[in-house]
């Protein structure tokens, strides 16, 4: 099988090994002639970033980089990025990296020329209409991990450094104009990043599949995404240069982000505050709480997950599916509980309040209350 294709859903996607070499031509196609490449600190010094900058430089587009991106990016990172964007006279953003770099690059493109606060554009009702859409810079996304799916999303996650709360910032124009999905870029990921980002994709598909909202298209995409992660994440983890596994994981990451239009749930509403307060890796945190959330939601999802287990070739219905999640966590060296991530019992009341404020809890199959959410956190310790 050749993993090379051009897709137009949900945006223009150039998929296949080696396609990062097309970066400059896609910049020009969307009107970018002075791009700012936004990436994270670790990635900035790696060969794949140098390769991307060489491609831009050779085409006369310069090699400007902004890399002051924290693992859970906040408004301070955004403001520094906007300053770099304006100082360089840039006219578009290349989001290059994992979810943090993709999300922050989107925020820079969104906010560089706005007059409203970024917090005024939170994903609530029609708040996005407060932005001047004509002043949002064009965005090209180049994911180097297979997890968040931000490369095919219309939102970004930004942490408020004062309140330690993660906010989802939404605007339809945050969908990248072009996304380059080159699985070769993911080959050099550290194993713990392969594991964490892969389980993030699994969590997106799982929560979308279990969400009670009506969206059959997302339901089908979520189910196939679960299958791809289940089959190919262990291969990508064990054999990093397995390009077939890397390609399927890159597809699954995008599928998860498309699917969760249907909704997310308790996995994410617990993970978001933990990441905001403790700086934990988002996908890894999702994987830590996943089995406990399955137990929490069992009464509402047992039959549905039984059908998913059948499709994935897992015997034993709900119990078999849960056992497979535990097995995956073990194979991928995921910590067993939140205590091992550094979460402290004395902060569980605070985390509970933050989880209940997170928009993800609205898509959970079982209604989340202060009492049962606090108990859920305790079960994760």
Backbone torsions as a table, in degrees:
resi	resn	phi	psi	omega
1	UNK	NA	137.1	175.7
2	UNK	-100.7	129.9	-176.6
3	UNK	-99.3	64.7	179.0
4	UNK	-137.1	123.0	-176.8
5	UNK	-160.0	155.9	171.8
6	UNK	-113.0	120.4	-179.1
7	UNK	-115.4	154.7	177.8
8	UNK	-120.2	16.9	-179.3
9	UNK	-131.7	130.2	-4.7
10	UNK	-84.3	-0.4	172.4
11	UNK	-145.2	-174.5	176.1
12	UNK	-72.3	117.6	-177.8
13	UNK	-121.6	126.0	174.4
14	UNK	-105.4	104.2	-171.7
15	UNK	-108.9	131.9	172.4
16	UNK	147.4	155.7	178.5
17	UNK	-59.2	136.0	175.5
18	UNK	83.7	1.4	-172.1
19	UNK	-79.0	-6.6	173.7
20	UNK	-62.0	-21.3	178.4
21	UNK	-63.7	-16.1	179.8
22	UNK	-88.4	4.5	-170.9
23	UNK	-54.8	-47.7	-175.9
24	UNK	-64.1	-40.9	-177.9
25	UNK	-67.1	-32.7	178.3
26	UNK	-74.9	-31.6	172.3
27	UNK	-58.3	-51.3	-178.5
28	UNK	-62.7	-35.8	-178.0
29	UNK	-63.5	-28.7	179.8
30	UNK	-103.5	10.1	172.9
31	UNK	88.9	17.0	178.7
32	UNK	-94.7	122.3	176.5
33	UNK	-120.9	-12.3	175.6
34	UNK	-132.6	71.4	-175.2
35	UNK	-74.7	148.5	167.5
36	UNK	-107.6	119.6	178.6
37	UNK	-88.2	120.3	-179.2
38	UNK	-105.0	123.0	179.8
39	UNK	-143.5	-179.7	-179.8
40	UNK	-97.3	170.6	-172.6
41	UNK	-61.5	-42.9	-177.6
42	UNK	-67.3	-40.0	-175.4
43	UNK	-74.0	-26.2	-173.6
44	UNK	-57.8	-30.4	-176.2
45	UNK	-97.1	4.4	-175.8
46	UNK	-90.4	156.9	-177.6
47	UNK	-58.4	-34.4	-177.5
48	UNK	-66.1	-31.1	177.2
49	UNK	-72.9	-41.5	176.2
50	UNK	-60.0	-39.6	178.2
51	UNK	-60.3	-45.7	-179.9
52	UNK	-62.7	-42.2	179.7
53	UNK	-67.0	-37.3	176.2
54	UNK	-61.6	-40.3	179.6
55	UNK	-63.1	-43.4	178.7
56	UNK	-66.1	-45.6	-176.6
57	UNK	-62.5	-41.3	-178.9
58	UNK	-65.1	-21.8	179.8
59	UNK	-99.1	8.8	177.1
60	UNK	80.0	18.6	-178.3
61	UNK	-101.7	7.0	177.8
62	UNK	78.7	-176.2	-179.6
63	UNK	-142.0	46.6	-178.5
64	UNK	-76.6	133.3	-177.5
65	UNK	-131.0	140.5	167.0
66	UNK	-124.0	123.8	-173.9
67	UNK	-129.8	13.4	178.5
68	UNK	-82.1	68.5	-175.9
69	UNK	-119.5	115.7	177.6
70	UNK	-78.0	160.5	179.5
71	UNK	-57.3	-35.0	172.3
72	UNK	-118.9	85.1	-169.2
73	UNK	-60.9	146.0	-177.1
74	UNK	-128.0	178.6	-173.8
75	UNK	-65.3	-24.7	175.7
76	UNK	-65.0	-41.4	174.1
77	UNK	-61.1	-42.6	-179.1
78	UNK	-62.4	-45.4	-178.3
79	UNK	-64.3	-38.4	176.6
80	UNK	-65.9	-38.4	177.9
81	UNK	-66.1	-40.3	177.4
82	UNK	-63.2	-39.9	178.1
83	UNK	-61.0	-42.9	178.0
84	UNK	-65.4	-39.7	-180.0
85	UNK	-61.7	-45.9	-178.7
86	UNK	-71.9	-39.3	-179.6
87	UNK	-63.0	-32.5	-179.1
88	UNK	-89.1	-1.9	-178.9
89	UNK	62.4	39.3	-174.6
90	UNK	-80.6	159.2	-177.6
91	UNK	-129.9	15.4	178.6
92	UNK	-179.7	162.9	-176.1
93	UNK	-123.8	134.4	168.7
94	UNK	-103.7	113.3	177.5
95	UNK	-88.3	113.1	-169.8
96	UNK	-127.0	110.1	177.8
97	UNK	143.8	-151.0	176.9
98	UNK	-87.1	-166.0	-174.2
99	UNK	-58.6	-37.1	-177.7
100	UNK	-64.1	-46.6	180.0
101	UNK	-68.0	-39.4	179.9
102	UNK	-64.1	-46.2	-178.8
103	UNK	-64.6	-44.3	-177.8
104	UNK	-68.9	-38.1	176.3
105	UNK	-58.5	-39.9	176.8
106	UNK	-62.9	-41.3	-178.9
107	UNK	-64.6	-37.5	177.9
108	UNK	-64.5	-45.8	179.1
109	UNK	-62.7	-37.2	-179.0
110	UNK	-70.2	-45.8	-164.6
111	UNK	-99.4	-7.1	-173.8
112	UNK	-56.2	-33.7	-175.7
113	UNK	-125.9	21.3	178.2
114	UNK	-89.0	160.1	175.3
115	UNK	-106.4	-15.8	178.4
116	UNK	-86.6	164.5	175.6
117	UNK	-76.7	150.0	177.4
118	UNK	-61.3	-31.4	-179.6
119	UNK	-70.9	-16.3	175.5
120	UNK	-77.0	-5.4	-176.7
121	UNK	-113.6	21.3	176.9
122	UNK	-59.5	153.1	-176.4
123	UNK	-74.6	71.6	178.1
124	UNK	-131.1	121.8	176.9
125	UNK	51.8	-129.7	-178.9
126	UNK	-106.2	29.6	-179.3
127	UNK	-56.6	-28.4	-178.3
128	UNK	-60.5	-23.3	-178.9
129	UNK	-70.6	-10.2	176.9
130	UNK	-70.6	-20.7	-179.3
131	UNK	-79.9	151.4	171.3
132	UNK	-85.8	101.7	-174.3
133	UNK	-60.7	-30.0	-178.8
134	UNK	-70.3	-11.4	-178.9
135	UNK	-107.2	14.6	175.5
136	UNK	-89.5	123.2	-176.7
137	UNK	-71.0	150.0	176.5
138	UNK	-64.0	146.9	-174.7
139	UNK	-124.6	133.8	167.9
140	UNK	-118.8	133.9	-178.1
141	UNK	-112.8	135.3	177.0
142	UNK	-132.8	90.9	-179.6
143	UNK	-70.8	141.9	175.5
144	UNK	-117.4	4.9	171.0
145	UNK	-127.7	167.7	178.8
146	UNK	-121.2	86.5	-175.1
147	UNK	-158.6	-71.3	-168.6
148	UNK	-69.3	-34.6	-175.4
149	UNK	75.2	12.3	-178.5
150	UNK	-59.7	-19.3	-179.8
151	UNK	-67.3	-13.8	178.0
152	UNK	-126.0	29.0	-178.1
153	UNK	-118.0	161.2	-178.2
154	UNK	-106.6	24.2	-177.6
155	UNK	-147.7	168.0	173.5
156	UNK	-142.4	151.7	179.0
157	UNK	-101.2	129.0	-179.4
158	UNK	-132.4	132.3	-179.9
159	UNK	-89.9	131.2	172.8
160	UNK	-79.7	112.9	-172.7
161	UNK	-69.8	-19.3	178.8
162	UNK	-80.0	-40.4	-176.4
163	UNK	-101.3	-10.6	-176.0
164	UNK	59.9	31.8	177.9
165	UNK	-110.0	135.1	176.0
166	UNK	-82.8	132.7	179.1
167	UNK	-119.2	140.7	176.3
168	UNK	-94.6	117.7	-179.1
169	UNK	-102.1	125.6	-171.3
170	UNK	-123.9	140.0	164.8
171	UNK	-160.4	137.2	179.9
172	UNK	-55.3	-30.8	-178.3
173	UNK	-76.6	-1.5	174.5
174	UNK	-79.2	-9.9	172.3
175	UNK	-64.2	121.6	-179.7
176	UNK	-55.5	142.4	178.2
177	UNK	-67.4	-37.1	176.3
178	UNK	-140.0	137.3	173.4
179	UNK	-119.8	129.0	176.6
180	UNK	-105.2	111.8	178.1
181	UNK	-103.6	96.6	-178.5
182	UNK	-111.8	102.6	-175.9
183	UNK	-62.4	-19.9	177.4
184	UNK	-62.9	-27.0	-179.3
185	UNK	-69.2	-18.3	-177.6
186	UNK	-92.9	-6.9	-173.7
187	UNK	-62.0	-36.4	-175.2
188	UNK	-88.2	8.7	-179.6
189	UNK	-62.8	140.4	170.6
190	UNK	-57.5	150.5	-174.4
191	UNK	-61.3	-36.4	-178.3
192	UNK	-69.6	-27.0	175.7
193	UNK	-74.9	-41.3	174.1
194	UNK	-55.7	-44.1	-178.9
195	UNK	-66.8	-51.4	-175.5
196	UNK	-65.2	-44.8	-179.8
197	UNK	-68.5	-37.0	177.8
198	UNK	-63.4	-40.4	178.0
199	UNK	-72.6	-23.7	172.4
200	UNK	-64.2	-45.5	177.0
201	UNK	-60.6	-41.1	178.7
202	UNK	-62.1	-42.9	179.8
203	UNK	-63.8	-40.2	178.0
204	UNK	-60.0	-47.9	-179.2
205	UNK	-66.3	-41.9	-178.8
206	UNK	-63.1	-48.6	-177.6
207	UNK	-69.4	-36.4	176.2
208	UNK	-63.4	-42.9	-178.8
209	UNK	-63.1	-35.6	-176.2
210	UNK	-89.5	-13.0	-178.8
211	UNK	-58.1	139.9	-178.9
212	UNK	-77.4	-7.7	-177.1
213	UNK	-70.9	157.4	-177.2
214	UNK	-91.6	113.7	176.7
215	UNK	-163.7	78.1	-174.9
216	UNK	-58.6	-32.3	178.9
217	UNK	-63.2	-46.9	178.0
218	UNK	-65.0	-35.2	179.5
219	UNK	-58.0	-45.5	-178.9
220	UNK	-68.2	-41.0	178.9
221	UNK	-63.9	-41.0	-179.8
222	UNK	-61.8	-41.3	-177.4
223	UNK	-64.5	-45.5	178.0
224	UNK	-67.9	-34.0	175.5
225	UNK	-61.3	-42.0	176.7
226	UNK	-58.6	-42.6	-179.7
227	UNK	-62.9	-44.2	-178.4
228	UNK	-62.8	-44.6	-179.9
229	UNK	-65.6	-44.9	-178.9
230	UNK	-57.1	-39.5	-176.0
231	UNK	-85.6	-35.0	-167.7
232	UNK	-109.7	-18.2	177.5
233	UNK	-63.5	-44.8	177.3
234	UNK	-59.6	-35.0	177.7
235	UNK	-67.8	-44.9	179.7
236	UNK	-63.4	-34.6	180.0
237	UNK	-71.4	-43.7	-176.4
238	UNK	-76.2	-34.7	-176.3
239	UNK	-130.3	88.2	-171.1
240	UNK	-57.8	-27.3	-177.9
241	UNK	-94.5	15.9	175.3
242	UNK	-74.3	95.7	-172.2
243	UNK	-69.6	-30.0	175.6
244	UNK	-62.9	-45.9	178.7
245	UNK	-64.1	-41.2	179.8
246	UNK	-63.3	-40.2	-179.8
247	UNK	-65.3	-45.3	179.6
248	UNK	-64.7	-35.7	177.6
249	UNK	-68.6	-37.2	177.3
250	UNK	-64.3	-38.1	175.2
251	UNK	-65.2	-43.5	-177.7
252	UNK	-63.4	-35.7	178.6
253	UNK	-62.9	-45.3	178.1
254	UNK	-65.5	-38.1	-179.9
255	UNK	-64.1	-39.2	179.1
256	UNK	-61.5	-41.8	-179.3
257	UNK	-68.9	-35.3	175.2
258	UNK	-67.8	-42.0	-175.2
259	UNK	-66.7	-35.1	-173.1
260	UNK	-77.2	8.8	161.3
261	UNK	-56.0	-27.7	-179.2
262	UNK	-72.5	-21.4	178.8
263	UNK	133.2	154.8	170.7
264	UNK	-116.0	-169.7	-175.8
265	UNK	-156.1	-146.6	-171.4
266	UNK	-64.6	-30.2	177.9
267	UNK	-55.6	-49.6	-177.3
268	UNK	-76.8	-33.6	-179.3
269	UNK	-70.5	-24.7	171.3
270	UNK	-81.1	-41.4	-174.5
271	UNK	-67.7	-39.2	-177.5
272	UNK	-59.1	-51.3	178.6
273	UNK	-66.3	-35.4	177.6
274	UNK	-62.0	-44.0	178.7
275	UNK	-65.5	-39.0	-178.6
276	UNK	-67.9	-39.1	-176.3
277	UNK	-83.4	-40.0	-172.5
278	UNK	-108.2	-5.5	178.5
279	UNK	69.6	25.7	-179.1
280	UNK	-75.0	159.2	176.1
281	UNK	-69.3	130.0	-171.5
282	UNK	-61.0	-52.1	-176.8
283	UNK	-64.9	-38.0	177.0
284	UNK	-62.9	-42.1	178.5
285	UNK	-63.2	-40.6	174.8
286	UNK	-56.1	-45.1	-178.3
287	UNK	-65.7	-35.7	-179.5
288	UNK	-62.0	-45.5	-173.9
289	UNK	-87.9	-6.7	-171.5
290	UNK	-57.3	-49.9	-178.0
291	UNK	-63.4	-37.0	-179.6
292	UNK	-67.8	-36.2	176.9
293	UNK	-69.9	-35.4	174.8
294	UNK	-58.8	-44.5	177.7
295	UNK	-62.3	-42.5	-179.5
296	UNK	-58.9	-39.1	-175.0
297	UNK	-96.5	3.1	-169.3
298	UNK	-51.8	-44.0	-175.6
299	UNK	-59.5	-27.2	-175.8
300	UNK	-98.6	-17.4	-171.3
301	UNK	-123.9	2.0	-172.9
302	UNK	-58.5	-48.4	-179.1
303	UNK	-66.5	-41.8	-177.8
304	UNK	-63.6	-44.0	179.7
305	UNK	-71.4	-24.1	172.9
306	UNK	-63.1	-40.6	177.2
307	UNK	-68.0	-38.1	177.1
308	UNK	-63.4	-42.1	178.9
309	UNK	-59.3	-41.9	178.0
310	UNK	-59.0	-45.1	-178.4
311	UNK	-65.0	-36.2	-179.4
312	UNK	-81.2	-3.4	-179.0
313	UNK	76.2	26.0	-180.0
314	UNK	-101.4	126.9	179.3
315	UNK	-85.9	149.6	173.5
316	UNK	102.0	10.0	176.0
317	UNK	58.8	-138.0	-177.9
318	UNK	-57.9	-46.2	-178.2
319	UNK	-63.2	-37.5	177.4
320	UNK	-67.0	-39.1	178.0
321	UNK	-63.9	-45.9	179.5
322	UNK	-61.7	-40.3	178.7
323	UNK	-63.6	-35.6	178.3
324	UNK	-66.9	-37.3	176.1
325	UNK	-61.7	-44.6	178.2
326	UNK	-61.3	-41.4	179.0
327	UNK	-64.1	-43.4	177.7
328	UNK	-59.7	-45.5	179.6
329	UNK	-59.1	-40.4	180.0
330	UNK	-66.7	-45.3	-179.6
331	UNK	-62.0	-31.1	-174.1
332	UNK	-99.6	7.1	177.7
333	UNK	58.5	40.7	176.6
334	UNK	-79.6	134.6	176.1
335	UNK	-56.5	149.9	-172.6
336	UNK	-81.5	-21.8	-176.0
337	UNK	-156.2	171.4	-177.9
338	UNK	-69.8	-27.4	177.2
339	UNK	-57.0	-40.1	-179.6
340	UNK	-71.4	-13.8	173.4
341	UNK	-91.2	-0.2	178.0
342	UNK	97.4	3.8	-179.0
343	UNK	-70.0	136.3	-176.5
344	UNK	-105.9	137.7	-177.4
345	UNK	-57.7	-36.3	-175.9
346	UNK	-68.1	-9.9	178.7
347	UNK	-104.7	7.5	-176.5
348	UNK	-66.4	-33.5	177.1
349	UNK	-62.8	-43.6	178.4
350	UNK	-63.1	-44.8	-179.9
351	UNK	-64.7	-35.8	178.2
352	UNK	-61.9	-45.5	178.9
353	UNK	-62.2	-40.4	179.5
354	UNK	-66.5	-38.6	179.2
355	UNK	-64.0	-39.0	-179.2
356	UNK	-70.9	-23.6	176.6
357	UNK	-84.5	-15.5	-177.2
358	UNK	-71.3	134.0	-177.8
359	UNK	-63.3	-19.5	-178.9
360	UNK	-64.3	-28.9	-174.6
361	UNK	-65.5	-20.8	179.8
362	UNK	-68.3	-17.7	179.1
363	UNK	-99.6	6.8	-178.9
364	UNK	-74.9	140.2	-177.5
365	UNK	-63.9	-29.9	176.6
366	UNK	-107.9	132.0	-179.0
367	UNK	-59.6	131.8	-179.6
368	UNK	-93.5	123.6	177.7
369	UNK	-116.0	170.3	178.6
370	UNK	-59.8	-41.6	-176.2
371	UNK	-69.7	-49.8	-175.2
372	UNK	-75.9	-25.8	176.8
373	UNK	-71.6	-39.5	175.5
374	UNK	-61.6	-42.1	178.6
375	UNK	-65.8	-36.1	177.4
376	UNK	-63.9	-44.3	175.8
377	UNK	-58.5	-42.3	-179.7
378	UNK	-62.1	-37.3	-180.0
379	UNK	-68.6	-18.7	-179.7
380	UNK	-88.4	-5.1	-177.7
381	UNK	-90.0	NA	NA
